[in-house]
Amino acid sequence: MVVLNIIRIFVIDLGGSTKVRLILEPPISFTTNYSLKHKTLMNKLLLGRKKLLIDILSVQTTSGNEFDMISYIHKFCRENAPDAEVVIKDSNIYVTKGTADVYPCMVAHTDTVHDIHKFYKVFDDDNCLFAFNSESGKQVGVGGDDKVGIWLALEMLIAKDNIKCAFFHSEEVGCVGSRAADMDWFKDVGYCLQGDRRGSKDFVNNISGKLFSKAFSKSIAPILSKYGYAETSGAITDVGQLAENGIGVCVANMSCGYYAPHSDEEIVEFYDANNCLNMVDKIINELGCNKYEYQQQKQSWNDYDWGDFNGAKKDYWYADDMDDSEVVVDEYGNETCYYCGFNSLTESKFDGYKFCPDCNSDIALLQNEDDDSNDIEYEDVSDNYDGSMKHRALVNKYLTSYAKK
């Protein structure tokens, strides 16, 4: 905002002589083109972010054939963080940028469940990103799970002076890479974040055991609220495996803007992904290069030993979402996995869970008495959306249908 004092000059003809009169007008203010410049810079930032995301989505990778993605990440680091140390060990990539006693850490996995297609192209339809096989003319999975996670990590690698990033192979077939992770590399890590979950609202605090402490939760709570996230439990992924490995610090997974994962209808909503990226940036700024120690305590669903928050109500960790089951009954009466849609679930070794072979994870099975929400129609969801698993499943089904159009 610029404020100016305007002086008006009047020249008066007095019949042979002139008189000059100066009048000081009241100050006026106006907006300069700084706001326009700011908007232009923001547009350039978003376009740059989207271009990188599309570049990553365009790299095809599947479990056991991840070499192109590993090569892409290595090349990206060499070109955009030339001073970073990059180590490729047993098909896992470990990147260290800067010098610090303690580092924030981003985690992602380099495989997807999708096939490799000879004629594969990513399209952008009003910030909805999806892929087609141009030979067959059919939509194929774009691999947001977990290429969006890779994008988050690489964006943070560019943005932060001191950070570590780990990229694990073969997560989709049982967290193979993270199970064999070099845990010595994580000794100076203060906390780990991963984007490997569908949707745009979930911040995972429990994967068959709590992932982070009450202090960590309190530190990030205002940021989660600002970006529309809430804590909930989730399915197995690399940060859960690292916790099981004994990493000894707080870890978390989060929704990052992809939908209908593990299917040909998979899409990525750019603005949801970008919202997640902004949140991650704020979390790292808030937590800094500090250590948030925590040891995961494995527990069954009915185990009420709450570690550093002994005696807490279950709602502290699961919030209202855990009134709903992650096992969803489909229109044919089959019990299906909320995360991937697999409908041949088996019994879990944990009480109150089912096991999904497709996700290779235990998912919560909660019984709601007098639950007639199977009869929900789309119109009901739009009028009465409450964030429940069944409502979310219908919304995801709608998004899948939208992506096909």
C-alpha positions in Angstrom: 0.0 0.0 0.0 1.4 3.4 -1.0 0.2 6.7 0.7 0.7 9.9 -1.2 0.2 13.6 -0.3 -1.1 15.5 -3.4 -0.4 19.1 -3.9 -2.7 20.9 -6.3 -1.3 24.0 -8.1 -3.8 26.7 -9.2 -2.7 29.6 -11.4 -5.1 32.6 -11.2 -5.2 35.4 -13.8 -5.8 38.7 -11.9 -5.8 41.0 -15.0 -2.1 41.6 -15.8 -0.8 39.7 -12.9 -1.0 36.1 -11.8 -1.3 34.4 -8.4 -0.2 30.9 -7.7 -2.1 29.0 -5.0 -0.9 25.7 -3.5 -3.5 23.4 -1.9 -2.5 20.4 0.1 -5.1 17.7 -0.5 -5.9 15.0 2.1 -3.6 11.9 1.9 -4.8 9.2 -0.5 -3.8 5.6 -0.7 -3.9 3.1 -3.4 -2.8 -0.5 -4.1 0.3 -0.8 -6.3 0.9 -3.7 -8.6 2.8 -5.5 -5.8 -0.3 -7.7 -5.2 -0.3 -8.5 -8.9 3.3 -9.4 -8.7 2.7 -11.5 -5.7 -0.1 -13.3 -7.5 2.1 -13.8 -10.5 4.8 -15.3 -8.3 2.3 -17.6 -6.6 1.0 -18.7 -10.0 4.6 -19.5 -11.1 5.1 -21.4 -7.8 2.0 -23.5 -8.3 2.8 -24.1 -12.0 6.3 -25.2 -11.1 5.0 -27.5 -8.4 2.4 -29.0 -10.8 5.0 -29.5 -13.5 7.3 -31.4 -11.2 4.3 -33.5 -10.0 3.3 -34.4 -13.5 7.0 -35.2 -14.3 7.1 -37.7 -11.4 3.7 -39.2 -12.3 5.0 -39.7 -15.8 7.7 -42.1 -14.6 6.3 -45.6 -14.7 7.3 -47.9 -11.9 6.0 -51.2 -10.4 7.1 -53.4 -7.6 10.4 -55.1 -8.6 10.8 -52.8 -11.7 11.5 -49.5 -10.0 14.8 -48.6 -11.8 13.4 -45.7 -13.8 12.1 -44.0 -10.7 15.3 -44.6 -8.7 17.3 -43.1 -11.6 14.9 -40.2 -11.8 15.3 -39.4 -8.1 19.1 -39.7 -8.3 19.2 -37.4 -11.3 16.9 -34.9 -9.6 19.0 -34.7 -6.5 22.2 -34.2 -8.5 20.7 -31.4 -10.5 18.6 -29.6 -7.8 20.6 -30.4 -4.6 24.1 -30.9 -5.9 25.7 -30.7 -2.4 23.4 -33.4 -0.9 24.8 -36.8 -0.2 23.0 -39.5 -2.1 23.5 -43.1 -1.3 21.7 -46.0 -3.1 21.9 -49.1 -1.0 19.9 -52.3 -1.8 17.6 -50.3 -4.1 16.8 -47.8 -1.3 17.8 -44.2 -1.7 19.1 -42.2 1.3 19.6 -38.4 0.7 21.1 -36.0 3.3 21.2 -32.3 2.7 22.9 -29.8 4.9 24.7 -30.2 8.2 22.8 -30.5 11.4 22.8 -32.5 14.6 19.2 -33.5 14.0 17.3 -33.7 10.7 13.6 -33.7 9.8 13.0 -36.6 7.4 10.7 -37.3 4.5 9.9 -40.9 3.5 8.3 -42.3 0.3 8.3 -45.5 -1.7 9.4 -45.9 -5.3 7.0 -48.7 -6.4 3.3 -48.7 -7.4 0.9 -51.6 -8.0 0.3 -50.7 -11.7 1.6 -52.4 -14.8 4.1 -50.7 -17.1 2.5 -49.5 -20.3 4.3 -48.8 -23.6 2.0 -45.9 -24.5 1.4 -44.1 -21.2 0.7 -40.4 -20.7 -0.5 -38.2 -17.8 -3.2 -35.7 -18.5 -4.3 -32.6 -16.6 -8.0 -31.8 -16.6 -8.6 -28.7 -14.5 -6.0 -29.8 -12.0 -7.3 -33.4 -11.9 -4.3 -35.5 -13.0 -4.9 -39.0 -14.5 -3.3 -41.3 -17.0 -4.2 -43.1 -20.2 -2.8 -45.9 -22.3 -3.0 -44.2 -25.8 -2.8 -47.6 -27.5 -5.8 -49.1 -25.8 -7.6 -45.8 -25.3 -8.3 -46.7 -21.7 -7.6 -45.0 -18.4 -4.8 -46.6 -16.3 -3.6 -46.0 -12.8 -1.5 -42.8 -12.5 0.4 -44.1 -9.5 -0.4 -41.3 -7.0 0.3 -44.0 -4.4 3.2 -43.2 -3.8 4.4 -40.8 -6.5 2.7 -38.0 -4.7 4.8 -39.0 -1.7 8.0 -38.8 -3.8 6.9 -35.3 -4.9 6.4 -34.1 -1.4 9.9 -35.4 -0.4 11.6 -33.8 -3.4 9.8 -30.5 -2.9 11.0 -30.4 0.7 14.5 -31.4 -0.4 14.5 -28.2 -2.5 12.9 -26.0 0.1 14.9 -26.9 3.3 18.5 -26.3 4.1 18.8 -29.3 6.4 16.7 -32.4 5.7 16.9 -36.1 5.0 14.8 -38.1 2.5 14.5 -41.8 2.3 12.9 -43.6 -0.7 12.1 -47.3 -0.2 11.5 -49.9 -2.8 8.7 -52.5 -2.9 6.4 -51.1 -0.2 3.4 -52.5 -2.1 4.5 -56.1 -1.6 5.1 -55.9 2.1 7.4 -52.9 3.0 10.4 -54.9 1.7 12.7 -51.9 1.4 11.8 -50.2 4.7 11.9 -53.6 6.5 15.6 -53.8 5.5 16.3 -50.1 6.0 19.7 -48.9 7.2 18.6 -47.9 10.7 22.0 -46.4 11.5 21.2 -43.7 8.9 18.2 -42.7 11.0 20.1 -42.1 14.2 20.2 -38.3 13.7 16.6 -38.1 12.5 14.3 -36.1 14.7 10.9 -37.3 13.2 9.7 -38.8 9.9 6.7 -37.7 7.7 5.2 -39.7 4.8 2.5 -38.9 2.3 1.1 -42.3 1.4 -2.7 -42.3 2.0 -5.7 -41.5 -0.2 -7.9 -38.5 0.4 -7.0 -35.1 1.8 -7.9 -35.0 5.5 -6.2 -37.9 7.4 -3.1 -37.6 9.6 -2.3 -41.1 10.7 -1.3 -41.5 14.4 -1.6 -45.3 14.7 -0.6 -48.3 12.6 -1.1 -51.4 14.8 0.4 -49.2 17.5 0.8 -45.5 18.2 3.2 -43.6 16.0 3.9 -40.4 18.0 3.7 -38.9 21.4 1.2 -36.5 23.0 3.9 -33.7 22.9 4.3 -34.2 19.1 0.5 -34.2 18.7 0.1 -30.9 20.6 2.9 -29.3 18.6 1.3 -29.9 15.3 -2.4 -29.7 16.2 -2.9 -26.0 15.1 -1.3 -26.8 11.8 -3.5 -29.8 11.2 -6.5 -27.8 11.9 -5.5 -24.9 9.6 -5.1 -27.3 6.7 -8.2 -29.3 7.4 -6.6 -32.5 8.7 -7.5 -34.6 11.7 -5.7 -37.6 13.4 -6.9 -41.1 12.7 -5.5 -44.6 12.4 -4.3 -46.1 9.1 -2.9 -49.0 7.2 0.6 -50.3 7.0 3.3 -48.2 5.2 7.0 -47.4 5.5 6.8 -45.1 8.5 4.9 -47.8 10.4 7.6 -50.3 9.4 10.3 -47.9 10.6 8.5 -47.6 13.9 8.4 -51.4 14.1 12.1 -51.4 13.3 12.7 -49.3 16.4 13.5 -45.9 14.9 12.8 -44.4 18.3 11.3 -41.1 17.1 7.8 -39.9 16.1 6.6 -40.8 12.7 3.4 -40.1 10.8 1.6 -40.8 7.5 -1.0 -38.5 5.9 -3.5 -38.1 3.0 -1.8 -36.4 0.1 -4.4 -35.9 -2.6 -4.7 -39.1 -4.6 -8.0 -41.1 -4.9 -9.1 -44.6 -6.0 -5.6 -46.0 -5.4 -4.7 -49.5 -6.7 -7.2 -49.1 -9.6 -7.2 -47.9 -13.2 -9.4 -45.0 -12.1 -6.8 -43.6 -9.8 -6.5 -39.8 -10.0 -4.5 -37.0 -8.2 -6.2 -33.8 -7.3 -3.4 -31.2 -7.5 -4.9 -28.7 -5.1 -5.3 -31.4 -2.4 -1.8 -32.5 -3.0 -0.5 -28.9 -2.8 -2.5 -28.3 0.4 -0.7 -31.3 1.9 2.7 -29.9 0.7 2.0 -26.6 2.4 1.0 -28.4 5.6 4.2 -30.5 5.6 6.3 -27.3 5.0 4.6 -25.6 8.0 5.1 -28.7 10.2 8.8 -28.9 9.4 9.1 -25.1 10.1 7.4 -25.6 13.4 9.3 -28.7 14.6 12.6 -27.6 13.1 15.7 -29.7 13.6 14.7 -31.1 16.9 14.3 -34.7 18.1 10.9 -36.0 19.1 11.7 -39.3 20.7 9.1 -42.1 20.8 9.1 -45.9 20.9 6.1 -47.6 19.3 4.2 -49.9 21.6 2.4 -52.7 19.8 -1.1 -53.3 21.1 -4.3 -55.0 20.4 -7.5 -53.1 19.8 -8.6 -53.7 23.4 -5.2 -52.8 25.0 -5.6 -49.6 27.0 -2.0 -49.1 28.1 -1.4 -45.8 26.4 2.3 -45.3 26.9 3.2 -41.7 27.6 -0.5 -40.8 27.8 -1.5 -43.6 30.2 -5.2 -43.5 31.1 -6.2 -41.4 28.0 -9.5 -42.1 26.4 -9.3 -43.9 23.1 -10.9 -40.8 21.5 -7.6 -38.9 22.1 -5.9 -41.0 19.5 -8.7 -42.0 17.2 -11.0 -39.0 17.4 -14.5 -39.3 16.0 -13.3 -41.2 12.9 -12.8 -44.4 14.9 -16.5 -44.6 15.6 -16.5 -46.0 12.0 -15.0 -49.1 10.6 -12.3 -49.2 8.0 -14.0 -52.4 6.8 -16.9 -51.2 4.5 -19.8 -53.4 3.4 -20.3 -52.9 -0.3 -23.6 -52.9 -2.2 -23.4 -56.7 -2.5 -22.9 -57.3 1.2 -19.2 -58.1 0.9 -16.7 -56.8 3.5 -14.2 -54.6 1.6 -11.1 -52.6 2.5 -11.8 -48.9 2.7 -8.4 -48.1 1.4 -8.1 -50.3 -1.7 -11.6 -51.9 -2.2 -10.3 -55.5 -1.8 -13.3 -57.7 -0.9 -11.7 -61.0 0.3 -10.6 -60.0 3.7 -9.2 -62.5 6.2 -9.0 -62.7 9.9 -6.4 -60.6 11.7 -4.2 -61.7 14.6 -5.3 -58.5 16.3 -8.7 -58.3 18.0 -11.1 -55.9 16.3 -9.3 -56.0 13.0 -9.5 -57.6 9.6 -6.5 -58.3 7.4 -6.4 -57.0 3.8 -4.0 -59.1 1.7 -4.0 -56.5 -1.0 -2.8 -53.7 1.3 -0.9 -56.2 3.4 -2.4 -54.5 6.4 -4.7 -54.8 9.4 -7.7 -52.6 9.2 -10.1 -51.7 12.0 -13.4 -53.5 12.2 -15.8 -51.6 14.5 -19.4 -52.7 14.9 -22.0 -50.0 14.9 -25.4 -51.0 16.3 -28.4 -50.1 14.3 -26.3 -48.9 11.4 -28.5 -48.4 8.4 -26.0 -46.2 6.5 -25.6 -48.8 3.8 -28.7 -47.2 2.3 -27.1 -43.8 1.9 -27.6 -42.2 -1.5 -25.4 -39.6 -3.0 -28.0 -36.9 -2.3 -27.9 -37.8 1.3 -24.1 -37.4 1.4 -24.2 -34.0 -0.2 -26.8 -32.8 2.3 -25.6 -34.6 5.5 -21.9 -35.4 5.0 -20.4 -36.3 8.4 -16.9 -37.6 7.5 -17.8 -41.2 8.3 -16.0 -44.1 6.5 -19.2 -45.0 4.6 -19.7 -41.4 3.5 -16.1 -41.2 2.5 -16.3 -44.4 0.6 -19.3 -43.1 -1.4 -17.5 -39.9 -2.1 -14.4 -41.8 -3.3 -16.8 -43.9 -5.5 -18.2 -40.7 -6.9 -14.7 -39.3 -7.6 -13.9 -42.6 -9.4 -17.0 -42.1 -11.5 -16.1 -38.5 -12.2 -12.6 -39.5 -13.3 -14.1 -41.9 -15.9 -16.0 -39.1 -17.6 
